[in-house]
Amino acid sequence: MWSKVSIIWLNYNSRRILDIVLRSLESIVGLDYPEDRYELIVVDNGSLDGNLGEIASFLERSTIRRKVIKLERNLGFTGGNNIGFMARDRESKYVLLLNNDVVLYSDGLKALIEYAEQYEHIGGLNGVVLKYGGNIIDSAGVFLSEMLKIYVPGEGVRYPWILKRLY
């Protein structure tokens, strides 16, 4: 059985990176995950550059379940995601937070959900984040030590061979 997932996709004044934004949406539409088991919630955080029309136009050509929410002002990362969270399908077991410049691999959502389903004690997951257009790791999660020192495993290392060493 495929778990239901709500994808909250946060947008703000993205006209200058519209090519990346559309690639991000294409990657969500093209996920290797049953369309009836995930939804896309676009939260526009009060954009002033008119980019939401292009985003809505792209989404109208897709068949995925979606909600588009236009906020009057920018509520920041947390505020925008909270609005998306309140609008999610209540039957969703998982919520995936994405910025508008994230391009997913087609099997990315499936891999995260399969991992989460194996370990019931997990409260959150982070995929490996690569620098755009390359194979250099930007982050693979962030950890805090007892002294509150931040560790970003794999940062700056080429992907994917590092994963065997990290995990």
Summary of the structure (lengths in Angstrom):
residues: 167
radius of gyration: 16.5
end to end distance: 26.8
largest distance: 49.9
contacts: 457
relative contact order: 0.18
helix: 33%
strand: 22%
